[in-house]
Amino acid sequence: MIQHVDLDRFISSFVDYGREDNFSYYALKTLFNYFQDYERSSGETLWLDPISICLEWAEYSNTKDAYLENCNNTLSDSDESLLSDSDESLDYLKFLQQRTTVLTTESGSCVICTINL
């Protein structure tokens, strides 16, 4: 039996599982749209599992914070090209996009898939 979920039900499922503080409204809206687009393009039906989503995705206020939390100690020799004398010159978004899915929200935060990092 399949239940189709709209944005409101998607968001309330996180409340139902006690996960309302894991993502902002904008991050949940972005994830909902991402999953919906994935279903349409792949023809695959996804199961709504807020616990798994919370384990596999994380929201950050910006890509630099996402990088520092997940990739700071994983630079390889080939990654050195993304660095220069200043830490601020690292293209955090490009670096993350080469490794995982990065979604940007309407509010400017980013949501990244952490299982590939």
Secondary structure as GFF3:
##gff-version 3
##sequence-region A 1 117
A	DSSP	alpha_helix	7	16	.	.	.	ID=ss1
A	DSSP	alpha_helix	25	42	.	.	.	ID=ss2
A	DSSP	alpha_helix	50	56	.	.	.	ID=ss3
A	DSSP	beta_strand	57	60	.	.	.	ID=ss4
A	DSSP	alpha_helix	63	70	.	.	.	ID=ss5
A	DSSP	three_ten_helix	77	82	.	.	.	ID=ss6
A	DSSP	three_ten_helix	87	89	.	.	.	ID=ss7
A	DSSP	alpha_helix	92	97	.	.	.	ID=ss8
A	DSSP	beta_strand	102	104	.	.	.	ID=ss9
A	DSSP	beta_strand	110	113	.	.	.	ID=ss10
###
